[in-house]
Amino acid sequence: MTEIGRQPWTVFGLITTENSISPNVSAGSILFSLIMFTAIYAVLASVMAYLFVKVIKKGPYAAEEADHHTIDPFTKEGYDVVS
């Protein structure tokens, strides 16, 4: 009962697991596919790790210092800025 649902190409009562195997796929093809998927995911993981380290080494963004010069709106200087 635990194997029902794990093989979507096998239909319970119609196609058995024995009839579901493909005679055209060799063990070498399966091994090659497994090795290639592993290699591709290893390369992608390496690129991701490299980019993470690169961004982490840059550090956080530097906050730009804003001009905190306050102007009294009741002075001539403040009046010129507002108008």
mmCIF file of the N, C-alpha and C atoms, coordinates in Angstrom:
data_MODEL
# 
_entry.id   MODEL 
# 
loop_
_atom_site.group_PDB 
_atom_site.id 
_atom_site.type_symbol 
_atom_site.label_atom_id 
_atom_site.label_alt_id 
_atom_site.label_comp_id 
_atom_site.label_asym_id 
_atom_site.label_entity_id 
_atom_site.label_seq_id 
_atom_site.pdbx_PDB_ins_code 
_atom_site.Cartn_x 
_atom_site.Cartn_y 
_atom_site.Cartn_z 
_atom_site.occupancy 
_atom_site.B_iso_or_equiv 
_atom_site.pdbx_formal_charge 
_atom_site.auth_seq_id 
_atom_site.auth_comp_id 
_atom_site.auth_asym_id 
_atom_site.auth_atom_id 
_atom_site.pdbx_PDB_model_num 
ATOM 1   N N  . MET A 1 1  ? 0.811  -1.194 0.000   1.00 0.00 ? 1  MET A N  1 
ATOM 2   C CA . MET A 1 1  ? 0.000  0.000  0.000   1.00 0.00 ? 1  MET A CA 1 
ATOM 3   C C  . MET A 1 1  ? 0.855  1.257  0.000   1.00 0.00 ? 1  MET A C  1 
ATOM 4   N N  . THR A 1 2  ? 2.063  1.201  0.520   1.00 0.00 ? 2  THR A N  1 
ATOM 5   C CA . THR A 1 2  ? 2.867  2.418  0.596   1.00 0.00 ? 2  THR A CA 1 
ATOM 6   C C  . THR A 1 2  ? 3.368  2.862  -0.768  1.00 0.00 ? 2  THR A C  1 
ATOM 7   N N  . GLU A 1 3  ? 3.395  1.990  -1.745  1.00 0.00 ? 3  GLU A N  1 
ATOM 8   C CA . GLU A 1 3  ? 3.911  2.350  -3.063  1.00 0.00 ? 3  GLU A CA 1 
ATOM 9   C C  . GLU A 1 3  ? 2.860  2.995  -3.946  1.00 0.00 ? 3  GLU A C  1 
ATOM 10  N N  . ILE A 1 4  ? 1.599  2.982  -3.551  1.00 0.00 ? 4  ILE A N  1 
ATOM 11  C CA . ILE A 1 4  ? 0.563  3.610  -4.371  1.00 0.00 ? 4  ILE A CA 1 
ATOM 12  C C  . ILE A 1 4  ? 0.747  5.125  -4.304  1.00 0.00 ? 4  ILE A C  1 
ATOM 13  N N  . GLY A 1 5  ? 0.810  5.772  -5.440  1.00 0.00 ? 5  GLY A N  1 
ATOM 14  C CA . GLY A 1 5  ? 0.971  7.214  -5.496  1.00 0.00 ? 5  GLY A CA 1 
ATOM 15  C C  . GLY A 1 5  ? 2.402  7.655  -5.705  1.00 0.00 ? 5  GLY A C  1 
ATOM 16  N N  . ARG A 1 6  ? 3.345  6.776  -5.531  1.00 0.00 ? 6  ARG A N  1 
ATOM 17  C CA . ARG A 1 6  ? 4.746  7.156  -5.737  1.00 0.00 ? 6  ARG A CA 1 
ATOM 18  C C  . ARG A 1 6  ? 5.181  6.982  -7.183  1.00 0.00 ? 6  ARG A C  1 
ATOM 19  N N  . GLN A 1 7  ? 4.393  6.277  -7.945  1.00 0.00 ? 7  GLN A N  1 
ATOM 20  C CA . GLN A 1 7  ? 4.722  6.041  -9.347  1.00 0.00 ? 7  GLN A CA 1 
ATOM 21  C C  . GLN A 1 7  ? 3.549  6.534  -10.190 1.00 0.00 ? 7  GLN A C  1 
ATOM 22  N N  . PRO A 1 8  ? 3.570  7.784  -10.596 1.00 0.00 ? 8  PRO A N  1 
ATOM 23  C CA . PRO A 1 8  ? 2.402  8.348  -11.285 1.00 0.00 ? 8  PRO A CA 1 
ATOM 24  C C  . PRO A 1 8  ? 2.117  7.703  -12.638 1.00 0.00 ? 8  PRO A C  1 
ATOM 25  N N  . TRP A 1 9  ? 3.082  7.020  -13.221 1.00 0.00 ? 9  TRP A N  1 
ATOM 26  C CA . TRP A 1 9  ? 2.868  6.380  -14.512 1.00 0.00 ? 9  TRP A CA 1 
ATOM 27  C C  . TRP A 1 9  ? 2.205  5.014  -14.358 1.00 0.00 ? 9  TRP A C  1 
ATOM 28  N N  . THR A 1 10 ? 2.074  4.525  -13.124 1.00 0.00 ? 10 THR A N  1 
ATOM 29  C CA . THR A 1 10 ? 1.447  3.240  -12.853 1.00 0.00 ? 10 THR A CA 1 
ATOM 30  C C  . THR A 1 10 ? 0.030  3.481  -12.347 1.00 0.00 ? 10 THR A C  1 
ATOM 31  N N  . VAL A 1 11 ? -0.959 2.878  -13.007 1.00 0.00 ? 11 VAL A N  1 
ATOM 32  C CA . VAL A 1 11 ? -2.357 3.039  -12.623 1.00 0.00 ? 11 VAL A CA 1 
ATOM 33  C C  . VAL A 1 11 ? -2.782 1.787  -11.878 1.00 0.00 ? 11 VAL A C  1 
ATOM 34  N N  . PHE A 1 12 ? -3.244 1.964  -10.643 1.00 0.00 ? 12 PHE A N  1 
ATOM 35  C CA . PHE A 1 12 ? -3.613 0.835  -9.792  1.00 0.00 ? 12 PHE A CA 1 
ATOM 36  C C  . PHE A 1 12 ? -4.703 0.004  -10.466 1.00 0.00 ? 12 PHE A C  1 
ATOM 37  N N  . GLY A 1 13 ? -4.423 -1.264 -10.620 1.00 0.00 ? 13 GLY A N  1 
ATOM 38  C CA . GLY A 1 13 ? -5.392 -2.189 -11.202 1.00 0.00 ? 13 GLY A CA 1 
ATOM 39  C C  . GLY A 1 13 ? -5.331 -2.282 -12.713 1.00 0.00 ? 13 GLY A C  1 
ATOM 40  N N  . LEU A 1 14 ? -4.674 -1.351 -13.395 1.00 0.00 ? 14 LEU A N  1 
ATOM 41  C CA . LEU A 1 14 ? -4.600 -1.384 -14.857 1.00 0.00 ? 14 LEU A CA 1 
ATOM 42  C C  . LEU A 1 14 ? -3.187 -1.666 -15.360 1.00 0.00 ? 14 LEU A C  1 
ATOM 43  N N  . ILE A 1 15 ? -2.226 -0.923 -14.854 1.00 0.00 ? 15 ILE A N  1 
ATOM 44  C CA . ILE A 1 15 ? -0.835 -1.104 -15.277 1.00 0.00 ? 15 ILE A CA 1 
ATOM 45  C C  . ILE A 1 15 ? -0.016 -1.413 -14.030 1.00 0.00 ? 15 ILE A C  1 
ATOM 46  N N  . THR A 1 16 ? 0.662  -2.522 -14.034 1.00 0.00 ? 16 THR A N  1 
ATOM 47  C CA . THR A 1 16 ? 1.479  -2.891 -12.880 1.00 0.00 ? 16 THR A CA 1 
ATOM 48  C C  . THR A 1 16 ? 2.852  -2.247 -12.986 1.00 0.00 ? 16 THR A C  1 
ATOM 49  N N  . THR A 1 17 ? 3.584  -2.281 -11.893 1.00 0.00 ? 17 THR A N  1 
ATOM 50  C CA . THR A 1 17 ? 4.937  -1.725 -11.888 1.00 0.00 ? 17 THR A CA 1 
ATOM 51  C C  . THR A 1 17 ? 5.820  -2.460 -12.888 1.00 0.00 ? 17 THR A C  1 
ATOM 52  N N  . GLU A 1 18 ? 5.617  -3.752 -13.012 1.00 0.00 ? 18 GLU A N  1 
ATOM 53  C CA . GLU A 1 18 ? 6.408  -4.554 -13.948 1.00 0.00 ? 18 GLU A CA 1 
ATOM 54  C C  . GLU A 1 18 ? 6.182  -4.093 -15.387 1.00 0.00 ? 18 GLU A C  1 
ATOM 55  N N  . ASN A 1 19 ? 4.959  -3.711 -15.725 1.00 0.00 ? 19 ASN A N  1 
ATOM 56  C CA . ASN A 1 19 ? 4.647  -3.255 -17.082 1.00 0.00 ? 19 ASN A CA 1 
ATOM 57  C C  . ASN A 1 19 ? 4.992  -1.784 -17.300 1.00 0.00 ? 19 ASN A C  1 
ATOM 58  N N  . SER A 1 20 ? 5.280  -1.069 -16.236 1.00 0.00 ? 20 SER A N  1 
ATOM 59  C CA . SER A 1 20 ? 5.518  0.371  -16.340 1.00 0.00 ? 20 SER A CA 1 
ATOM 60  C C  . SER A 1 20 ? 6.943  0.735  -16.713 1.00 0.00 ? 20 SER A C  1 
ATOM 61  N N  . ILE A 1 21 ? 7.868  -0.179 -16.583 1.00 0.00 ? 21 ILE A N  1 
ATOM 62  C CA . ILE A 1 21 ? 9.262  0.155  -16.873 1.00 0.00 ? 21 ILE A CA 1 
ATOM 63  C C  . ILE A 1 21 ? 9.469  0.317  -18.373 1.00 0.00 ? 21 ILE A C  1 
ATOM 64  N N  . SER A 1 22 ? 10.378 1.188  -18.739 1.00 0.00 ? 22 SER A N  1 
ATOM 65  C CA . SER A 1 22 ? 10.659 1.448  -20.143 1.00 0.00 ? 22 SER A CA 1 
ATOM 66  C C  . SER A 1 22 ? 11.857 0.618  -20.587 1.00 0.00 ? 22 SER A C  1 
ATOM 67  N N  . PRO A 1 23 ? 11.686 -0.189 -21.620 1.00 0.00 ? 23 PRO A N  1 
ATOM 68  C CA . PRO A 1 23 ? 12.820 -0.987 -22.100 1.00 0.00 ? 23 PRO A CA 1 
ATOM 69  C C  . PRO A 1 23 ? 13.832 -0.143 -22.875 1.00 0.00 ? 23 PRO A C  1 
ATOM 70  N N  . ASN A 1 24 ? 13.464 1.076  -23.251 1.00 0.00 ? 24 ASN A N  1 
ATOM 71  C CA . ASN A 1 24 ? 14.344 1.923  -24.059 1.00 0.00 ? 24 ASN A CA 1 
ATOM 72  C C  . ASN A 1 24 ? 15.341 2.722  -23.232 1.00 0.00 ? 24 ASN A C  1 
ATOM 73  N N  . VAL A 1 25 ? 15.146 2.782  -21.925 1.00 0.00 ? 25 VAL A N  1 
ATOM 74  C CA . VAL A 1 25 ? 16.038 3.557  -21.073 1.00 0.00 ? 25 VAL A CA 1 
ATOM 75  C C  . VAL A 1 25 ? 17.023 2.606  -20.412 1.00 0.00 ? 25 VAL A C  1 
ATOM 76  N N  . SER A 1 26 ? 18.296 2.821  -20.711 1.00 0.00 ? 26 SER A N  1 
ATOM 77  C CA . SER A 1 26 ? 19.319 1.940  -20.148 1.00 0.00 ? 26 SER A CA 1 
ATOM 78  C C  . SER A 1 26 ? 19.793 2.472  -18.802 1.00 0.00 ? 26 SER A C  1 
ATOM 79  N N  . ALA A 1 27 ? 20.499 1.633  -18.083 1.00 0.00 ? 27 ALA A N  1 
ATOM 80  C CA . ALA A 1 27 ? 21.064 2.045  -16.796 1.00 0.00 ? 27 ALA A CA 1 
ATOM 81  C C  . ALA A 1 27 ? 22.085 3.160  -17.004 1.00 0.00 ? 27 ALA A C  1 
ATOM 82  N N  . GLY A 1 28 ? 22.805 3.113  -18.121 1.00 0.00 ? 28 GLY A N  1 
ATOM 83  C CA . GLY A 1 28 ? 23.776 4.159  -18.435 1.00 0.00 ? 28 GLY A CA 1 
ATOM 84  C C  . GLY A 1 28 ? 23.113 5.518  -18.632 1.00 0.00 ? 28 GLY A C  1 
ATOM 85  N N  . SER A 1 29 ? 21.957 5.518  -19.293 1.00 0.00 ? 29 SER A N  1 
ATOM 86  C CA . SER A 1 29 ? 21.222 6.770  -19.492 1.00 0.00 ? 29 SER A CA 1 
ATOM 87  C C  . SER A 1 29 ? 20.760 7.352  -18.168 1.00 0.00 ? 29 SER A C  1 
ATOM 88  N N  . ILE A 1 30 ? 20.291 6.497  -17.288 1.00 0.00 ? 30 ILE A N  1 
ATOM 89  C CA . ILE A 1 30 ? 19.842 6.957  -15.973 1.00 0.00 ? 30 ILE A CA 1 
ATOM 90  C C  . ILE A 1 30 ? 21.021 7.501  -15.177 1.00 0.00 ? 30 ILE A C  1 
ATOM 91  N N  . LEU A 1 31 ? 22.142 6.798  -15.217 1.00 0.00 ? 31 LEU A N  1 
ATOM 92  C CA . LEU A 1 31 ? 23.335 7.246  -14.500 1.00 0.00 ? 31 LEU A CA 1 
ATOM 93  C C  . LEU A 1 31 ? 23.834 8.580  -15.055 1.00 0.00 ? 31 LEU A C  1 
ATOM 94  N N  . PHE A 1 32 ? 23.851 8.704  -16.381 1.00 0.00 ? 32 PHE A N  1 
ATOM 95  C CA . PHE A 1 32 ? 24.276 9.956  -17.006 1.00 0.00 ? 32 PHE A CA 1 
ATOM 96  C C  . PHE A 1 32 ? 23.363 11.109 -16.587 1.00 0.00 ? 32 PHE A C  1 
ATOM 97  N N  . SER A 1 33 ? 22.060 10.883 -16.610 1.00 0.00 ? 33 SER A N  1 
ATOM 98  C CA . SER A 1 33 ? 21.109 11.921 -16.200 1.00 0.00 ? 33 SER A CA 1 
ATOM 99  C C  . SER A 1 33 ? 21.333 12.325 -14.753 1.00 0.00 ? 33 SER A C  1 
ATOM 100 N N  . LEU A 1 34 ? 21.527 11.346 -13.888 1.00 0.00 ? 34 LEU A N  1 
ATOM 101 C CA . LEU A 1 34 ? 21.744 11.631 -12.474 1.00 0.00 ? 34 LEU A CA 1 
ATOM 102 C C  . LEU A 1 34 ? 23.025 12.437 -12.263 1.00 0.00 ? 34 LEU A C  1 
ATOM 103 N N  . ILE A 1 35 ? 24.086 12.058 -12.955 1.00 0.00 ? 35 ILE A N  1 
ATOM 104 C CA . ILE A 1 35 ? 25.359 12.775 -12.835 1.00 0.00 ? 35 ILE A CA 1 
ATOM 105 C C  . ILE A 1 35 ? 25.224 14.202 -13.371 1.00 0.00 ? 35 ILE A C  1 
ATOM 106 N N  . MET A 1 36 ? 24.543 14.373 -14.503 1.00 0.00 ? 36 MET A N  1 
ATOM 107 C CA . MET A 1 36 ? 24.390 15.710 -15.083 1.00 0.00 ? 36 MET A CA 1 
ATOM 108 C C  . MET A 1 36 ? 23.534 16.615 -14.194 1.00 0.00 ? 36 MET A C  1 
ATOM 109 N N  . PHE A 1 37 ? 22.438 16.091 -13.665 1.00 0.00 ? 37 PHE A N  1 
ATOM 110 C CA . PHE A 1 37 ? 21.621 16.898 -12.750 1.00 0.00 ? 37 PHE A CA 1 
ATOM 111 C C  . PHE A 1 37 ? 22.426 17.299 -11.523 1.00 0.00 ? 37 PHE A C  1 
ATOM 112 N N  . THR A 1 38 ? 23.193 16.369 -10.988 1.00 0.00 ? 38 THR A N  1 
ATOM 113 C CA . THR A 1 38 ? 24.018 16.670 -9.820  1.00 0.00 ? 38 THR A CA 1 
ATOM 114 C C  . THR A 1 38 ? 25.057 17.734 -10.157 1.00 0.00 ? 38 THR A C  1 
ATOM 115 N N  . ALA A 1 39 ? 25.697 17.614 -11.313 1.00 0.00 ? 39 ALA A N  1 
ATOM 116 C CA . ALA A 1 39 ? 26.717 18.583 -11.718 1.00 0.00 ? 39 ALA A CA 1 
ATOM 117 C C  . ALA A 1 39 ? 26.107 19.968 -11.935 1.00 0.00 ? 39 ALA A C  1 
ATOM 118 N N  . ILE A 1 40 ? 24.973 20.020 -12.603 1.00 0.00 ? 40 ILE A N  1 
ATOM 119 C CA . ILE A 1 40 ? 24.331 21.314 -12.862 1.00 0.00 ? 40 ILE A CA 1 
ATOM 120 C C  . ILE A 1 40 ? 23.931 21.988 -11.557 1.00 0.00 ? 40 ILE A C  1 
ATOM 121 N N  . TYR A 1 41 ? 23.326 21.215 -10.648 1.00 0.00 ? 41 TYR A N  1 
ATOM 122 C CA . TYR A 1 41 ? 22.928 21.806 -9.366  1.00 0.00 ? 41 TYR A CA 1 
ATOM 123 C C  . TYR A 1 41 ? 24.141 22.187 -8.526  1.00 0.00 ? 41 TYR A C  1 
ATOM 124 N N  . ALA A 1 42 ? 25.239 21.467 -8.643  1.00 0.00 ? 42 ALA A N  1 
ATOM 125 C CA . ALA A 1 42 ? 26.457 21.835 -7.921  1.00 0.00 ? 42 ALA A CA 1 
ATOM 126 C C  . ALA A 1 42 ? 27.016 23.155 -8.455  1.00 0.00 ? 42 ALA A C  1 
ATOM 127 N N  . VAL A 1 43 ? 27.001 23.321 -9.765  1.00 0.00 ? 43 VAL A N  1 
ATOM 128 C CA . VAL A 1 43 ? 27.467 24.579 -10.364 1.00 0.00 ? 43 VAL A CA 1 
ATOM 129 C C  . VAL A 1 43 ? 26.562 25.735 -9.935  1.00 0.00 ? 43 VAL A C  1 
ATOM 130 N N  . LEU A 1 44 ? 25.255 25.526 -9.990  1.00 0.00 ? 44 LEU A N  1 
ATOM 131 C CA . LEU A 1 44 ? 24.327 26.584 -9.572  1.00 0.00 ? 44 LEU A CA 1 
ATOM 132 C C  . LEU A 1 44 ? 24.504 26.934 -8.097  1.00 0.00 ? 44 LEU A C  1 
ATOM 133 N N  . ALA A 1 45 ? 24.707 25.936 -7.251  1.00 0.00 ? 45 ALA A N  1 
ATOM 134 C CA . ALA A 1 45 ? 24.922 26.195 -5.824  1.00 0.00 ? 45 ALA A CA 1 
ATOM 135 C C  . ALA A 1 45 ? 26.227 26.952 -5.611  1.00 0.00 ? 45 ALA A C  1 
ATOM 136 N N  . SER A 1 46 ? 27.263 26.616 -6.376  1.00 0.00 ? 46 SER A N  1 
ATOM 137 C CA . SER A 1 46 ? 28.543 27.317 -6.253  1.00 0.00 ? 46 SER A CA 1 
ATOM 138 C C  . SER A 1 46 ? 28.416 28.778 -6.669  1.00 0.00 ? 46 SER A C  1 
ATOM 139 N N  . VAL A 1 47 ? 27.718 29.027 -7.763  1.00 0.00 ? 47 VAL A N  1 
ATOM 140 C CA . VAL A 1 47 ? 27.507 30.408 -8.220  1.00 0.00 ? 47 VAL A CA 1 
ATOM 141 C C  . VAL A 1 47 ? 26.710 31.185 -7.180  1.00 0.00 ? 47 VAL A C  1 
ATOM 142 N N  . MET A 1 48 ? 25.674 30.563 -6.635  1.00 0.00 ? 48 MET A N  1 
ATOM 143 C CA . MET A 1 48 ? 24.864 31.227 -5.617  1.00 0.00 ? 48 MET A CA 1 
ATOM 144 C C  . MET A 1 48 ? 25.698 31.551 -4.379  1.00 0.00 ? 48 MET A C  1 
ATOM 145 N N  . ALA A 1 49 ? 26.519 30.603 -3.930  1.00 0.00 ? 49 ALA A N  1 
ATOM 146 C CA . ALA A 1 49 ? 27.365 30.841 -2.757  1.00 0.00 ? 49 ALA A CA 1 
ATOM 147 C C  . ALA A 1 49 ? 28.366 31.960 -3.036  1.00 0.00 ? 49 ALA A C  1 
ATOM 148 N N  . TYR A 1 50 ? 28.960 31.970 -4.222  1.00 0.00 ? 50 TYR A N  1 
ATOM 149 C CA . TYR A 1 50 ? 29.903 33.024 -4.599  1.00 0.00 ? 50 TYR A CA 1 
ATOM 150 C C  . TYR A 1 50 ? 29.226 34.393 -4.560  1.00 0.00 ? 50 TYR A C  1 
ATOM 151 N N  . LEU A 1 51 ? 28.028 34.482 -5.143  1.00 0.00 ? 51 LEU A N  1 
ATOM 152 C CA . LEU A 1 51 ? 27.325 35.765 -5.161  1.00 0.00 ? 51 LEU A CA 1 
ATOM 153 C C  . LEU A 1 51 ? 26.920 36.199 -3.760  1.00 0.00 ? 51 LEU A C  1 
ATOM 154 N N  . PHE A 1 52 ? 26.499 35.259 -2.920  1.00 0.00 ? 52 PHE A N  1 
ATOM 155 C CA . PHE A 1 52 ? 26.165 35.598 -1.534  1.00 0.00 ? 52 PHE A CA 1 
ATOM 156 C C  . PHE A 1 52 ? 27.374 36.168 -0.813  1.00 0.00 ? 52 PHE A C  1 
ATOM 157 N N  . VAL A 1 53 ? 28.519 35.509 -0.952  1.00 0.00 ? 53 VAL A N  1 
ATOM 158 C CA . VAL A 1 53 ? 29.734 35.967 -0.277  1.00 0.00 ? 53 VAL A CA 1 
ATOM 159 C C  . VAL A 1 53 ? 30.143 37.336 -0.806  1.00 0.00 ? 53 VAL A C  1 
ATOM 160 N N  . LYS A 1 54 ? 30.020 37.539 -2.105  1.00 0.00 ? 54 LYS A N  1 
ATOM 161 C CA . LYS A 1 54 ? 30.378 38.823 -2.705  1.00 0.00 ? 54 LYS A CA 1 
ATOM 162 C C  . LYS A 1 54 ? 29.518 39.953 -2.138  1.00 0.00 ? 54 LYS A C  1 
ATOM 163 N N  . VAL A 1 55 ? 28.231 39.718 -2.016  1.00 0.00 ? 55 VAL A N  1 
ATOM 164 C CA . VAL A 1 55 ? 27.330 40.743 -1.483  1.00 0.00 ? 55 VAL A CA 1 
ATOM 165 C C  . VAL A 1 55 ? 27.584 40.954 0.002   1.00 0.00 ? 55 VAL A C  1 
ATOM 166 N N  . ILE A 1 56 ? 27.834 39.878 0.731   1.00 0.00 ? 56 ILE A N  1 
ATOM 167 C CA . ILE A 1 56 ? 28.074 39.990 2.174   1.00 0.00 ? 56 ILE A CA 1 
ATOM 168 C C  . ILE A 1 56 ? 29.358 40.762 2.450   1.00 0.00 ? 56 ILE A C  1 
ATOM 169 N N  . LYS A 1 57 ? 30.397 40.541 1.638   1.00 0.00 ? 57 LYS A N  1 
ATOM 170 C CA . LYS A 1 57 ? 31.664 41.246 1.843   1.00 0.00 ? 57 LYS A CA 1 
ATOM 171 C C  . LYS A 1 57 ? 31.529 42.748 1.598   1.00 0.00 ? 57 LYS A C  1 
ATOM 172 N N  . LYS A 1 58 ? 30.611 43.148 0.726   1.00 0.00 ? 58 LYS A N  1 
ATOM 173 C CA . LYS A 1 58 ? 30.396 44.578 0.495   1.00 0.00 ? 58 LYS A CA 1 
ATOM 174 C C  . LYS A 1 58 ? 29.865 45.258 1.746   1.00 0.00 ? 58 LYS A C  1 
ATOM 175 N N  . GLY A 1 59 ? 29.113 44.542 2.516   1.00 0.00 ? 59 GLY A N  1 
ATOM 176 C CA . GLY A 1 59 ? 28.540 45.115 3.727   1.00 0.00 ? 59 GLY A CA 1 
ATOM 177 C C  . GLY A 1 59 ? 27.246 45.837 3.431   1.00 0.00 ? 59 GLY A C  1 
ATOM 178 N N  . PRO A 1 60 ? 26.668 46.408 4.456   1.00 0.00 ? 60 PRO A N  1 
ATOM 179 C CA . PRO A 1 60 ? 25.398 47.114 4.244   1.00 0.00 ? 60 PRO A CA 1 
ATOM 180 C C  . PRO A 1 60 ? 25.615 48.399 3.458   1.00 0.00 ? 60 PRO A C  1 
ATOM 181 N N  . TYR A 1 61 ? 24.557 48.855 2.852   1.00 0.00 ? 61 TYR A N  1 
ATOM 182 C CA . TYR A 1 61 ? 24.636 50.101 2.103   1.00 0.00 ? 61 TYR A CA 1 
ATOM 183 C C  . TYR A 1 61 ? 24.944 51.247 3.055   1.00 0.00 ? 61 TYR A C  1 
ATOM 184 N N  . ALA A 1 62 ? 25.786 52.141 2.603   1.00 0.00 ? 62 ALA A N  1 
ATOM 185 C CA . ALA A 1 62 ? 26.113 53.308 3.421   1.00 0.00 ? 62 ALA A CA 1 
ATOM 186 C C  . ALA A 1 62 ? 24.957 54.295 3.338   1.00 0.00 ? 62 ALA A C  1 
ATOM 187 N N  . ALA A 1 63 ? 24.499 54.707 4.477   1.00 0.00 ? 63 ALA A N  1 
ATOM 188 C CA . ALA A 1 63 ? 23.413 55.685 4.504   1.00 0.00 ? 63 ALA A CA 1 
ATOM 189 C C  . ALA A 1 63 ? 23.984 57.049 4.148   1.00 0.00 ? 63 ALA A C  1 
ATOM 190 N N  . GLU A 1 64 ? 23.342 57.697 3.228   1.00 0.00 ? 64 GLU A N  1 
ATOM 191 C CA . GLU A 1 64 ? 23.815 59.019 2.826   1.00 0.00 ? 64 GLU A CA 1 
ATOM 192 C C  . GLU A 1 64 ? 23.445 60.026 3.904   1.00 0.00 ? 64 GLU A C  1 
ATOM 193 N N  . GLU A 1 65 ? 24.400 60.862 4.194   1.00 0.00 ? 65 GLU A N  1 
ATOM 194 C CA . GLU A 1 65 ? 24.158 61.885 5.206   1.00 0.00 ? 65 GLU A CA 1 
ATOM 195 C C  . GLU A 1 65 ? 23.269 62.972 4.610   1.00 0.00 ? 65 GLU A C  1 
ATOM 196 N N  . ALA A 1 66 ? 22.140 63.152 5.215   1.00 0.00 ? 66 ALA A N  1 
ATOM 197 C CA . ALA A 1 66 ? 21.226 64.205 4.756   1.00 0.00 ? 66 ALA A CA 1 
ATOM 198 C C  . ALA A 1 66 ? 21.642 65.530 5.381   1.00 0.00 ? 66 ALA A C  1 
ATOM 199 N N  . ASP A 1 67 ? 21.361 66.577 4.681   1.00 0.00 ? 67 ASP A N  1 
ATOM 200 C CA . ASP A 1 67 ? 21.659 67.907 5.195   1.00 0.00 ? 67 ASP A CA 1 
ATOM 201 C C  . ASP A 1 67 ? 20.611 68.244 6.252   1.00 0.00 ? 67 ASP A C  1 
ATOM 202 N N  . HIS A 1 68 ? 21.046 68.261 7.504   1.00 0.00 ? 68 HIS A N  1 
ATOM 203 C CA . HIS A 1 68 ? 20.125 68.511 8.603   1.00 0.00 ? 68 HIS A CA 1 
ATOM 204 C C  . HIS A 1 68 ? 20.119 69.976 9.013   1.00 0.00 ? 68 HIS A C  1 
ATOM 205 N N  . HIS A 1 69 ? 20.522 70.807 8.109   1.00 0.00 ? 69 HIS A N  1 
ATOM 206 C CA . HIS A 1 69 ? 20.541 72.238 8.393   1.00 0.00 ? 69 HIS A CA 1 
ATOM 207 C C  . HIS A 1 69 ? 19.096 72.728 8.440   1.00 0.00 ? 69 HIS A C  1 
ATOM 208 N N  . THR A 1 70 ? 18.681 73.138 9.598   1.00 0.00 ? 70 THR A N  1 
ATOM 209 C CA . THR A 1 70 ? 17.309 73.632 9.737   1.00 0.00 ? 70 THR A CA 1 
ATOM 210 C C  . THR A 1 70 ? 17.292 75.143 9.592   1.00 0.00 ? 70 THR A C  1 
ATOM 211 N N  . ILE A 1 71 ? 16.254 75.595 8.976   1.00 0.00 ? 71 ILE A N  1 
ATOM 212 C CA . ILE A 1 71 ? 16.106 77.028 8.734   1.00 0.00 ? 71 ILE A CA 1 
ATOM 213 C C  . ILE A 1 71 ? 14.855 77.498 9.472   1.00 0.00 ? 71 ILE A C  1 
ATOM 214 N N  . ASP A 1 72 ? 15.025 78.559 10.212  1.00 0.00 ? 72 ASP A N  1 
ATOM 215 C CA . ASP A 1 72 ? 13.884 79.159 10.907  1.00 0.00 ? 72 ASP A CA 1 
ATOM 216 C C  . ASP A 1 72 ? 13.013 79.855 9.866   1.00 0.00 ? 72 ASP A C  1 
ATOM 217 N N  . PRO A 1 73 ? 11.753 79.452 9.726   1.00 0.00 ? 73 PRO A N  1 
ATOM 218 C CA . PRO A 1 73 ? 10.909 80.047 8.687   1.00 0.00 ? 73 PRO A CA 1 
ATOM 219 C C  . PRO A 1 73 ? 10.573 81.515 8.940   1.00 0.00 ? 73 PRO A C  1 
ATOM 220 N N  . PHE A 1 74 ? 10.858 81.998 10.146  1.00 0.00 ? 74 PHE A N  1 
ATOM 221 C CA . PHE A 1 74 ? 10.524 83.386 10.462  1.00 0.00 ? 74 PHE A CA 1 
ATOM 222 C C  . PHE A 1 74 ? 11.688 84.341 10.204  1.00 0.00 ? 74 PHE A C  1 
ATOM 223 N N  . THR A 1 75 ? 12.821 83.832 9.710   1.00 0.00 ? 75 THR A N  1 
ATOM 224 C CA . THR A 1 75 ? 13.950 84.698 9.364   1.00 0.00 ? 75 THR A CA 1 
ATOM 225 C C  . THR A 1 75 ? 13.916 84.998 7.872   1.00 0.00 ? 75 THR A C  1 
ATOM 226 N N  . LYS A 1 76 ? 14.751 85.955 7.444   1.00 0.00 ? 76 LYS A N  1 
ATOM 227 C CA . LYS A 1 76 ? 14.804 86.291 6.020   1.00 0.00 ? 76 LYS A CA 1 
ATOM 228 C C  . LYS A 1 76 ? 15.290 85.101 5.200   1.00 0.00 ? 76 LYS A C  1 
ATOM 229 N N  . GLU A 1 77 ? 16.265 84.378 5.719   1.00 0.00 ? 77 GLU A N  1 
ATOM 230 C CA . GLU A 1 77 ? 16.790 83.200 5.011   1.00 0.00 ? 77 GLU A CA 1 
ATOM 231 C C  . GLU A 1 77 ? 15.684 82.157 4.821   1.00 0.00 ? 77 GLU A C  1 
ATOM 232 N N  . GLY A 1 78 ? 14.905 81.914 5.834   1.00 0.00 ? 78 GLY A N  1 
ATOM 233 C CA . GLY A 1 78 ? 13.805 80.958 5.741   1.00 0.00 ? 78 GLY A CA 1 
ATOM 234 C C  . GLY A 1 78 ? 12.710 81.434 4.810   1.00 0.00 ? 78 GLY A C  1 
ATOM 235 N N  . TYR A 1 79 ? 12.470 82.725 4.803   1.00 0.00 ? 79 TYR A N  1 
ATOM 236 C CA . TYR A 1 79 ? 11.441 83.278 3.925   1.00 0.00 ? 79 TYR A CA 1 
ATOM 237 C C  . TYR A 1 79 ? 11.839 83.103 2.466   1.00 0.00 ? 79 TYR A C  1 
ATOM 238 N N  . ASP A 1 80 ? 13.121 83.279 2.145   1.00 0.00 ? 80 ASP A N  1 
ATOM 239 C CA . ASP A 1 80 ? 13.595 83.138 0.772   1.00 0.00 ? 80 ASP A CA 1 
ATOM 240 C C  . ASP A 1 80 ? 13.476 81.691 0.295   1.00 0.00 ? 80 ASP A C  1 
ATOM 241 N N  . VAL A 1 81 ? 13.700 80.744 1.180   1.00 0.00 ? 81 VAL A N  1 
ATOM 242 C CA . VAL A 1 81 ? 13.618 79.327 0.808   1.00 0.00 ? 81 VAL A CA 1 
ATOM 243 C C  . VAL A 1 81 ? 12.172 78.926 0.567   1.00 0.00 ? 81 VAL A C  1 
ATOM 244 N N  . VAL A 1 82 ? 11.266 79.396 1.403   1.00 0.00 ? 82 VAL A N  1 
ATOM 245 C CA . VAL A 1 82 ? 9.860  79.008 1.310   1.00 0.00 ? 82 VAL A CA 1 
ATOM 246 C C  . VAL A 1 82 ? 9.189  79.647 0.106   1.00 0.00 ? 82 VAL A C  1 
ATOM 247 N N  . SER A 1 83 ? 9.545  80.857 -0.213  1.00 0.00 ? 83 SER A N  1 
ATOM 248 C CA . SER A 1 83 ? 8.846  81.557 -1.295  1.00 0.00 ? 83 SER A CA 1 
ATOM 249 C C  . SER A 1 83 ? 9.383  81.241 -2.653  1.00 0.00 ? 83 SER A C  1 
# 
